[in-house]
Amino acid sequence: MRRRFWILVLALAGSQVLLRAQSNSGNGSRDAHKIEATVQARDGAAGADWPSFGGTDLAWRYSALDQINTTNVNKMVPAWMFQSGDEQGPLQSTPIVVNGVVYLSTNRVHVFAIDGATGRLIWQYIYEPSPGGRLSSNRGVAVAGGKVLVGTGDDFLIALDQTTGKEVWKVAVDDASVGGSISSAPLVVKDKVIVGDGGESPHRAYLTAFDIKTGRMLWRFYTVPGPGEKGHETWAGDSWKYGGAYPWMTGSYDPELNLVYWGTGNPDPIFYGGQRQGIDLYSCSIIALDADTGKLRWYYQEIPHDTWDYDSAWECVLLDRQVNGRTRKLLVHFGKAGYVWVLDRETGELLNVHPYSEVPANWVTGITDKGELVGRNDSPMEGEPRKLICPASSGPKDLEQTAYSPRTGLIYSPTKEYCAYFTQRPPVPGAANDHGGGTYVYTAPPGHDSAYSHIDALDPVTGKRQWTYPYKYNLLASMLATAGDLVLTGDSEGDFFALDAHTGKKLWSFQTGAGHRGSAVTYLAGGRQYIATPTGWGSVTASIMAGLWPEAVSWRTGSTLVVFALPEQPR
Amino acid sequence: MTRTLMCLFGLFIVLFRPALASAQRPLGPAEEIKRGGELFNRTCAQSYCHGANGVAGGAPRLTGRGLEGGYIERVVTYGIGNTPMPAWGQTLPGADLAAVIAYVKSLNGITKSADAGPAPPLSTDAMHGRDLFYDPAAELGRCSNCHRVNGRGLNIAPIKTVPSDAASMRTVAAPDVGTATVKGDTFPALLDSQTRETIRLYDLTSVRPVLLTLASSDVKLTQGSSWKHSSVLEESHSNADGKNYSDDDLDAILVFLRAVIQL
């Protein structure tokens, strides 16, 4: 890996110089486009709107807007707030903005259309769950074809009329009593909407595509191969039937290659692998599917036979960079196991893998440049001496997302440092399809009094760190990068803040009154740039923080969108 | 998959409060389940554990799992060692413990009849049929995707007759399925509800029925359709070899339906 690392550094030196020179030439968004033309074959920047979960289909979480920038962000003030009234916090969805209208969803699937300039409610839709249906979390809507599309915790996909908020169609993705659910935002690909199966109890997971216009199912791809399919032999006995591999976050799409990319979750049972001997395809993998047919084009499994709950479900960032002297179409993936996998997104070839946590991961002693795990450190069985394994099972990066700026060429990651004592146990006799198969207890990393976190600016290909911003608790909110050379996010104590994308210097902050678990976005309404952040602390991962820091009980939940702008100029 | 992780920390801050005093008189089966549900939702459902009505939180789902009665009694009373699942037998008064056990059993289809003692246990064939009816591996052809039995499954098409054998189950007549024409598009449709202004019907074109909400004036609905029950059954992949429900499978499902459905 080290040899490959240096080759990459040398290869990238040229393009970095070019980038830097142009970045320094001005602050305008026109410059940003010039840089993209040089090193970006595809433009993944959001513009006036924030049309999809990751900003665009390439999942950069980057906006070309630059009215608010490093020179004036310190003047930024609240413009309006929207309180959803859904007390099942936190507000963790990514707002979608189309033509200046903000579409916002909450955990109990209350969906709102809000005037982006004033905060005035245009319409609302309150979902009524099916009898016994459970709604746990919701991470956003998709907007396309005159419809607002939203998944539900009781496993329905619903299309609302974009103008009125009235239900147009509704389809059960599966019988929720068997174990499916949807918590992620759907991904729109041309005339289709694709949703990932969030799982709840063990079954064989899948991605499903529906026709946006009619709601009719078009294809389904199972992330665990069935009998007769290639890869089925990687599961022992009938473990495939309950194998999980839930693609429970939102994927990406490359329109030129017409490929949909998705990360898959852990195999089930989570920690105990005794029943599912084999590498358990396609769990903990990146899969590339033909968008029209749902057929598998390639896969890359990051972690064969996972027993640490190291899902690979997080976002797939699609960007183009020079590697070894030629422009490669890349997929950059921050895994939950403390490593970044850099793949060629045309073929699935591994180009580099680099660690991104400060505390050395010890679930393996290393990963070769071919991606092979070296020195697996599997967790002990119950009753055996306990073992501290790093990172903890929520990963250095959880479902909160990175941001990539083409202006700096850097990717911005919220990184947590903690470890856990894992144990495995065989299934409880009599419990059908026991899901967990083990436990863990989170703790501070070796040599540290406490867990901690930091925001890093990294070269996405080599992992070289440009700067770091430390934080004493854990960061669970996404990054937002803009052409104003700002990186914005919120912390668990409630501060929403802006950093200089080049240096990491804090330029501005505002106490919003509750911790942050969501994903901020930026957009233009009436010619004015706004920055909107969901607020409210919570989620399963957040609740675990109370075991690391007693004061975590004071990081309040909530469900409010707080929106900022520069002060209006006197007329 | 962190959202389903164990309630390691939360559990210990939930203190059980005996707000519901122990019963003064023996409760009837329905009362006991109701009381067990109240106790459950104040304790077991909380703090990222089993979720309201046992539909799962950080800890596993309990509803509709096919858990055996003896297993439920054992786990609720003695807990599961080295996991966050506590031994409630050491904390709850006896009547409350019994109520919680009765409730969790009811979530798994185990109920006591009001006058006749415990319901007769399902035969081996019926239990096999039950497992097939709700089988996760049956996927798109799974019976419970459209039929709700014993409070479990999607209630798209209520079962009105239990066919006599596997062959007639494949070709079961579906007189409620008609043909809808909406703005030039014609498809097999099942009416859900209708008012003067609005009609809700299932479009049965794809294997997952789509519930459409339409203006009544836009829809023409006629009797009869090209839809076939067998086309859905062909989507099942229940057996280890990935084949559809076999005649034996369907026969077992019929045994289950005859045991639990009173038409």
Interface residues (C-beta under 8 A of the other chain):
Chain A: S130 P131 G132 G133 R134 S136 S137 K166 E167 V168 W169 K170 V171 A172 V173 D174 D175 S177 V178 G179 S183 G198 G199 E200 S201 P202 H203 R204 T214 G215 R216 M217 L218 R220 Y222 G226 P227 G228 D238 K241 Y242 G244 Y246 W248 G265 N266 I270 D309 D311 E382 G383 S393 S394 D398 T423 R425 V428 P429 G430 A431 A432 N433 D434 H435 G436 T439 Y440 V441 S539 V540 T541 S543 I544 A546 G547
Chain B: M1 T2 R3 T4 L5 M6 L8 F9 G10 S47 Y48 G51 A52 N53 V55 A56 G57 G58 P60 R61 T63 G64 R65 G66 L67 E68 G70 Y71 R74 V75 I80 G81 N82 T83 P84 Y134 P136 A137 E139 L140 R142 S144 N145 G151 R152 G153 L154 I156 D185 D203 T205 S206 V207 R208 P209 V210 L211 L212 T213 H237 A240 D241 G242
